[in-house]
Amino acid sequence: MENQPTVCGDVSTDAVSASADQVRSWVRERYANTTSSGGAVETHAERIGYTSEDLRQVPEGANLGLGCGNPTALAALQPGEVVVDLGSGAGFDALLAARKVAPTGHVIGIDMTREMLRKARENAVHAGLADLVEFREGIIEELPVVSGSADVVISNCVINLSPDKTQVFREIFRVLKSGGRIAISDILLTAQLPAEVTSVAAMYAECVGGAVLADTYLHAIREAGFGDIEWTRVSAAPLFEGFANTNDPVIQELLTNLGAERAAAIAQTLWSYKIEASKP
């Protein structure tokens, strides 16, 4: 399947040599003001693995076009399962998951942005799914979820934004039942990004500056205690190449300083991963 992730957002021009709280503040600022954009959003969703039926099942505005895969399909969700969605946004994946685990399952969406939580709760009511899905305020490094209570944890291009990915996987492991599983889509690297890219906060929130080496990310999953780790990947170069069309002056200056040849080489190090693993 062709995968062309969309730009995740634009937060700030400050350097990301900052505290975890500052990074979260930049991300909150970006996502608090995010809205969907019609046909382009739907086209992107279909490109990364959602079906036209998926799109019809959620209210307008739930799909913000910010993902890089379809974790609800990857997870092969079953009726009766308890699902936790990390970084649930306006509720797109959580609402799709709720339909799959109905009528006896339950979905918990976690988000740190109050504006997104409000949108997600409204969308759950509009979709008639408020009895199956709830949205809780919290950070993914400290999940507001009882230990050993979830069958599945899903996440769509969100762990990438965390300032402490190792702690995220420890938390995921904690909340899963024995035999529980993860289904994650994220942007990872095959080579370290240059300092010019990682030092710009806008690039962090664009799902690029915060990306880590794939080996480092997968090692964090193993170290948390997960087994049966499987993954596939496709190039995410269009994510970086797409910045040529952004109006952000900071990113435009960055691309100018890098030069076309070097920017193209950096783009080839970006990959969109689909990752599955289970808790013994």
C-alpha positions in Angstrom: 0.0 0.0 0.0 1.3 3.4 -0.9 1.7 5.6 2.2 2.1 9.4 2.1 1.8 10.8 5.6 0.4 14.2 6.0 2.1 17.1 7.8 1.3 16.7 11.5 1.3 20.3 12.5 3.2 23.6 13.1 3.8 24.7 16.6 6.7 27.1 17.2 9.9 28.5 16.0 11.8 27.8 19.3 14.6 25.3 19.4 13.8 21.9 20.8 16.5 21.9 23.4 13.8 22.2 25.9 12.1 20.4 28.8 9.4 17.8 28.3 6.8 20.3 29.5 7.9 22.9 26.9 7.7 20.2 24.1 4.2 19.3 25.3 3.2 22.9 25.3 4.2 23.3 21.7 2.3 20.2 20.7 -0.8 21.4 22.7 -0.7 24.7 20.9 -0.7 23.1 17.5 -3.4 20.6 18.1 -5.7 22.9 19.9 -6.2 24.8 16.6 -6.3 21.8 14.2 -9.4 21.4 12.0 -10.2 19.0 9.2 -10.0 20.1 5.6 -12.5 18.1 3.6 -11.5 16.1 0.5 -7.8 16.4 1.1 -8.2 14.8 4.5 -10.3 12.0 3.1 -7.9 11.3 0.3 -5.0 11.1 2.8 -7.0 8.7 5.0 -7.7 6.4 2.1 -4.0 6.5 1.1 -2.8 5.3 4.4 -5.3 2.5 4.8 -8.7 3.6 5.8 -11.7 2.5 3.6 -14.5 4.7 2.4 -16.8 2.8 4.8 -14.5 3.8 7.7 -14.9 7.5 6.7 -18.6 7.2 6.5 -18.8 5.7 10.1 -17.4 8.9 11.8 -18.9 12.4 12.1 -17.4 15.2 10.0 -14.5 16.7 11.8 -13.4 13.5 13.6 -10.8 12.7 10.9 -8.1 15.5 11.1 -5.8 13.9 8.5 -2.9 13.6 11.0 -2.1 9.9 10.9 0.4 7.8 9.1 -1.4 4.4 9.1 -4.6 2.7 10.3 -4.0 1.0 13.7 -7.6 0.0 14.1 -7.3 -2.3 11.1 -3.8 -3.5 12.1 -5.1 -4.5 15.6 -7.8 -6.8 14.2 -10.1 -5.7 17.0 -12.8 -8.0 18.2 -16.1 -7.5 20.0 -15.8 -7.2 23.7 -12.2 -6.0 23.8 -11.0 -3.0 25.8 -9.0 -0.6 23.7 -6.8 2.4 24.7 -6.0 4.9 22.0 -3.0 7.1 22.7 -3.3 10.6 21.4 -6.9 10.2 20.4 -7.4 13.7 19.0 -10.9 14.4 17.7 -11.7 10.7 18.1 -11.3 9.2 14.6 -9.5 6.0 15.6 -11.3 5.6 18.9 -14.7 5.9 17.2 -13.7 3.3 14.6 -12.4 1.0 17.3 -15.7 1.4 19.3 -17.7 0.1 16.4 -15.4 -2.9 16.1 -15.6 -3.9 19.8 -19.3 -3.3 20.1 -21.6 -4.1 21.7 -19.8 -5.2 24.9 -16.3 -3.7 24.4 -15.0 -0.3 25.6 -12.6 2.3 24.2 -10.6 4.8 26.2 -9.1 7.7 24.3 -6.2 9.6 25.9 -5.3 13.1 24.9 -3.6 16.0 26.6 -5.3 18.8 24.6 -8.6 19.9 26.1 -9.9 21.3 22.8 -9.4 17.9 21.2 -11.1 16.1 24.1 -14.1 18.4 23.7 -14.3 17.7 20.0 -13.9 14.0 20.6 -16.7 13.8 23.1 -19.0 15.8 20.8 -18.2 13.4 18.0 -18.9 10.4 20.2 -22.3 11.7 20.9 -23.0 12.5 17.3 -21.9 9.0 16.3 -24.1 7.4 18.9 -21.1 5.8 20.6 -20.9 7.7 23.8 -21.8 4.6 25.8 -18.9 2.7 24.2 -16.1 5.2 24.2 -14.7 7.8 26.7 -12.0 10.4 26.4 -9.7 11.1 29.3 -7.2 14.0 29.8 -3.7 12.9 30.3 -0.2 12.4 28.9 0.9 9.2 27.3 3.9 8.9 29.7 1.5 8.7 32.6 -1.6 7.0 31.3 -4.8 7.5 33.4 -5.7 3.8 33.0 -5.8 1.0 35.5 -3.0 -1.5 35.3 -3.8 -4.8 33.5 -7.1 -3.5 32.2 -6.7 -3.2 28.4 -6.7 -5.9 25.7 -5.2 -3.6 23.0 -3.3 -0.3 22.8 -3.4 1.6 19.5 -1.6 4.8 18.5 -1.3 6.7 15.2 1.7 8.9 14.7 1.7 10.1 18.3 4.4 8.3 20.3 6.8 10.1 17.8 5.9 13.4 19.6 6.7 12.1 23.1 9.8 13.5 24.8 10.2 10.1 26.6 9.3 7.3 24.3 10.9 4.7 26.6 8.5 5.6 29.4 5.5 5.5 27.0 6.2 1.8 26.2 6.6 1.0 29.9 3.2 2.6 30.5 1.6 0.7 27.6 3.0 -2.5 29.0 1.6 -1.7 32.5 -2.0 -1.1 31.3 -2.2 -4.1 29.1 -3.5 -7.5 30.3 -1.3 -10.5 30.0 -1.6 -11.5 26.3 -2.6 -8.0 25.3 -1.2 -6.4 22.2 -0.2 -3.1 20.6 -0.8 -1.8 17.1 1.1 1.3 16.3 1.8 3.5 13.3 4.7 5.9 13.6 7.4 7.8 11.7 10.9 6.4 12.4 14.4 7.0 11.0 17.1 4.9 9.3 19.7 7.7 10.0 20.0 10.3 12.6 18.5 13.7 11.7 20.9 16.6 11.5 20.9 19.2 14.3 19.4 21.8 11.9 16.2 19.8 11.7 15.9 18.6 15.3 16.6 22.1 16.7 13.4 23.6 15.3 10.3 23.1 17.3 8.1 23.3 14.3 9.8 20.3 12.8 9.3 18.4 16.1 5.5 18.9 15.9 5.6 18.0 12.2 6.3 14.4 13.2 9.9 14.7 12.0 12.1 16.5 14.6 11.0 14.1 17.3 11.5 10.9 15.3 14.2 8.5 16.5 16.1 5.7 14.9 14.0 2.6 14.2 16.4 0.4 16.1 16.1 2.7 19.2 12.3 2.7 19.0 12.1 -1.1 18.6 14.6 -1.6 21.4 12.4 0.4 23.7 9.5 -1.9 22.9 11.6 -4.9 23.7 13.0 -3.4 26.9 9.5 -2.7 28.2 8.9 -6.4 28.1 7.0 -7.0 24.8 7.5 -10.0 22.6 6.4 -11.2 19.2 7.4 -7.9 17.6 6.6 -7.6 14.0 6.8 -4.6 11.7 6.5 -3.4 8.1 7.4 -0.1 6.7 7.0 2.2 3.6 8.9 5.4 2.7 7.7 8.5 4.4 9.8 10.8 2.2 6.7 12.7 1.0 6.3 14.0 4.6 9.6 15.9 4.4 9.3 16.7 0.7 5.9 18.2 1.3 7.4 21.0 3.4 8.3 22.7 0.2 4.7 23.9 0.0 4.4 25.1 3.6 3.9 28.8 4.4 5.9 28.5 7.6 8.9 30.9 7.2 11.0 29.0 9.7 10.7 25.7 7.7 11.2 27.5 4.4 14.5 29.0 5.8 15.5 25.6 7.1 15.0 24.0 3.6 16.9 26.8 1.9 19.8 26.4 4.3 19.8 22.6 3.8 19.7 22.9 0.0 17.6 20.7 -2.3 20.1 17.8 -2.5 20.7 17.5 1.2 16.9 17.9 1.9 16.2 15.1 -0.5 18.8 12.8 1.2 17.2 13.5 4.6 13.8 12.7 3.2 15.0 9.2 2.3 15.8 8.4 6.0 12.1 8.8 7.0 9.9 5.7 7.1 6.3 5.0 8.2 6.2 1.9 10.3 3.4 -0.4 11.3 4.3 -2.3 14.5 2.7 -5.1 16.4 3.8 -6.7 19.6 2.3 -8.6 22.6 2.6 -8.7 26.3 3.5 -12.2 27.5 
